Amino acid sequence: MIKAITFDLWDTVIHDDSDEPKRKAQGLPPKREFRRQLANQAFSAMGSIEPRQVAVAYDTMEAAFHHVWHEQHVTWTVSERVSVLESGLRRRLPSKSFSTLVRELEEMEVTITPDPVPGVAEALADLSARYKLGVVSDAIYSPGRCLRQWLEMHDLKRYFLGFAFSDEIGHSKPHRNMFASAAEQLGVRMEEILHLGDRDHNDIKGPHTLGMKAVLFTATRDRDKNMTTADAICERYADLPAIVDRLAG
C-alpha cells in the first residue's frame, strides 16, 4: 500500500537552468561561469592571482565533488567546496570573505529563481489530499534552507510534510538514510513510499533496493527513459495522480 510520495526537486519540481534566460536578460553570465567569477573576485582581493589558476582549481574541485557524490553518495556543502578550493590554490580566505563567497554561491538560485515544472502545483494539490508528501533531494549548490525558501516563494512548501536534503542528512541519493529520514518524518515505512524523480540510478534503482515503488519523471529530462526499471514513466504532471493511484492499487 502506498501511503506517501517523495519528490526529487531538480528537474522534477524545479526546472533546472530555466533561470539562465533570466540571467541573460539581466546581462549576467551563465551560473557555471558566474561561480568562477565570484571565486576569482574573492581570491583576487587577497593579491594578484591569474584567473586561469582559479578556473583550473575550481574545475578540479568540481571534479572531486562529482566523484564523491557519485561514488560515496555524499554531497559536499558549499563551505566544504570552498575549503577544497582554498587547498588547491594554497590560499586561505579571510573569514568574512569566505562567508560571503559561500553565501553568494548558495543563494544564486533564490536570487534569480528557476521556474517550477509546469503542472506541479496542481498535481501536489491533488495528491496531498490522499497521500503524505515529502521531499528527498540532493543539495548541489542550493542548501536545504535555500530549497525550502524556493518552495515557499512558489507557494509549494505547504504541500510537503517532510524534507530530506543531502546537506542536512550527510548523505545523498541513493543512500538509504535519505529515504529513511523522509519515512520517519512522514510516519510511514519505506515500503509504503512511492518516489518520483528524473534519474534512474538515484531515483529509481535506489528506492527499489529499499522496497519502494518509483516513477521516472521525464518532462524536463528524459535521458534515462530507455534504460529505466521504473514502475512507471510520467511524462507530464497532469498524468501523475492517475499513475500513483494505479500503482497504489
Secondary structure, 3 states (H helix, E strand, C coil): CCCEEEECCECCCEECCCCHHHHHHCCCCCHHHHHHHHHHHHHHCCCCCCHHHHHHHHHHHHHHHHHHHHHHCCCCCHHHHHHHHHHHHCCCCCHHHHHHHHHHHHCHHHHCCCEECCCHHHHHHHHCCCCEEEEEECCCCCCHHHHHHHHHHCCCHHHCCEEEEHHHHCCCCCCHHHHHHHHHHHCCCHHHEEEEECCHHHHHHHHHHCCCEEEEECCCCCCCCCCCCCCEEECCHHHHHHHHHHHHC
